[in-house]
Amino acid sequence: MFREIRRKDRLVSEEIGVELLNRADSGVLSVLGDDDYPYGVPVNFAYKDNCVYIHGFLEGHKTDSIKKHPKVCFTVYGDEEVMKDQISTNYTSVIIFGKAELIPPPENDERKAAFAAIIDKYVPNEKERTDAYIKGNEMKTNVIKIHIEHMTCKKRNIR
């Protein structure tokens, strides 16, 4: 169902990809948008239990697109180093294909855990602030859960 990676020499283990997912600040969520145009949007996220969690408003382009077509692609890119002498770039990347699920209010254990994972990634060790943020935003936001169906991880590190 999913294409084989073309540059097998750059294929790395899923563990390296998960490590990038855990430390990267942002990724790009790509959906099938209005009039079947692709729509890619940078987002903050958390990786937890072999799923990617994103938060978003109850209405908007990405939410509407997921409702119509839940198949998504999520890309994270890091460790960039331009190698001017080689006219190339070193990098690590993860590309995820999966199905997105909207987890709307009201609050439940999965939403709380997803919000906590996202917030703790960006503002660690501040449970009081995390709880206050979740409580203040719980009725305004969806949690988007991407069930990972296929993930490829690549790395180029040539010196």
C-alpha positions in Angstrom: 0.0 0.0 0.0 2.8 2.4 0.8 5.7 3.0 -1.5 9.1 1.7 -0.7 11.6 4.3 0.2 13.8 5.1 -2.8 17.0 6.0 -1.0 17.5 2.9 1.1 21.0 4.0 1.9 19.5 6.8 4.0 16.9 4.6 5.8 17.4 4.5 9.6 15.7 2.7 12.4 12.3 3.7 13.8 14.1 4.4 17.1 16.0 7.3 15.5 12.8 8.6 14.0 11.0 8.4 17.4 14.0 10.2 19.0 13.5 13.1 16.5 9.8 13.1 17.1 10.4 13.5 20.8 12.8 16.4 20.5 11.6 18.3 17.4 9.7 21.5 18.0 7.3 21.4 15.1 6.1 19.3 12.2 4.0 19.8 9.1 0.5 18.2 9.0 -0.7 17.7 5.4 -4.3 17.0 4.6 -6.5 16.9 1.5 -8.0 20.4 1.7 -10.6 22.5 0.0 -11.3 21.5 -3.7 -8.8 18.6 -3.2 -5.8 20.9 -2.9 -3.2 19.7 -0.5 -2.9 21.8 2.7 0.2 21.6 4.8 0.3 23.5 8.1 3.1 23.7 10.7 2.0 22.5 14.1 3.3 21.8 17.6 2.8 18.1 18.5 3.6 15.3 20.9 4.4 11.7 20.2 2.9 9.3 22.7 2.0 5.6 22.5 2.8 5.3 18.8 0.4 8.2 18.0 1.0 11.8 17.2 -1.2 14.3 19.1 -1.9 17.9 17.9 -4.3 20.4 19.2 -6.5 22.7 17.1 -9.6 24.8 17.2 -13.0 23.2 16.8 -13.4 24.9 13.4 -10.9 25.7 10.6 -9.2 24.4 7.5 -7.4 21.4 9.1 -10.4 20.3 11.2 -12.8 20.6 8.2 -10.3 18.7 6.0 -9.9 15.8 8.6 -13.7 15.5 8.9 -13.9 15.0 5.1 -10.8 12.9 4.6 -9.0 11.6 7.6 -5.9 10.2 5.8 -3.0 12.5 6.6 0.7 12.9 6.2 2.9 14.3 9.0 6.5 15.3 8.4 9.3 16.3 10.9 12.7 17.4 9.7 15.7 18.2 11.9 19.5 18.1 12.3 19.9 20.3 9.2 23.4 21.2 8.3 24.2 22.8 4.9 27.3 21.2 3.4 28.3 24.0 1.1 31.4 22.2 -0.2 29.2 19.3 -1.3 26.2 21.4 -2.4 24.0 19.3 -0.2 22.5 19.1 3.3 22.7 16.6 6.2 19.4 16.0 7.9 17.2 13.6 9.8 13.5 13.2 8.8 10.4 11.3 9.7 7.4 10.9 7.4 4.2 9.5 8.9 1.1 8.3 7.1 -2.0 7.7 9.1 -5.6 8.4 9.9 -6.4 11.4 11.9 -9.2 11.3 14.5 -10.7 14.3 16.1 -11.2 14.1 19.8 -13.6 17.0 20.6 -14.8 18.2 24.0 -16.0 17.3 26.6 -12.8 16.5 28.5 -11.9 12.8 28.9 -8.8 10.9 30.0 -7.3 10.6 26.6 -7.7 14.4 25.8 -6.2 15.3 29.2 -3.2 13.0 28.6 -2.7 14.3 25.0 -2.9 18.0 26.2 -0.5 17.2 29.0 2.0 15.5 26.7 1.9 18.4 24.3 2.3 21.1 27.0 4.9 19.2 28.9 7.0 18.9 25.8 7.1 22.7 25.4 6.7 23.8 29.0 8.1 20.9 31.1 7.6 20.3 34.8 4.8 22.9 35.2 1.8 20.8 36.0 -0.1 23.6 37.6 0.1 25.7 34.5 -0.6 22.7 32.3 -3.8 21.9 34.3 -4.9 25.6 34.1 -4.3 25.8 30.4 -6.2 22.6 29.7 -9.1 23.7 31.9 -9.2 27.1 30.2 -9.2 25.7 26.7 -10.9 22.4 26.9 -14.2 23.5 25.3 -12.5 25.5 22.5 -10.2 22.9 21.1 -10.0 19.5 19.4 -7.3 17.1 20.0 -6.1 15.5 16.7 -4.8 12.0 17.1 -2.9 10.5 14.2 -3.0 6.7 14.3 0.3 5.8 12.6 -0.1 3.3 9.8 3.3 3.8 8.1 6.5 5.6 9.1 9.8 6.1 7.3 12.9 7.6 8.9 15.8 8.9 6.9 19.2 10.4 7.8 21.9 11.9 5.7 25.1 12.6 7.6 28.1 12.7 5.2 31.2 14.6 6.0 
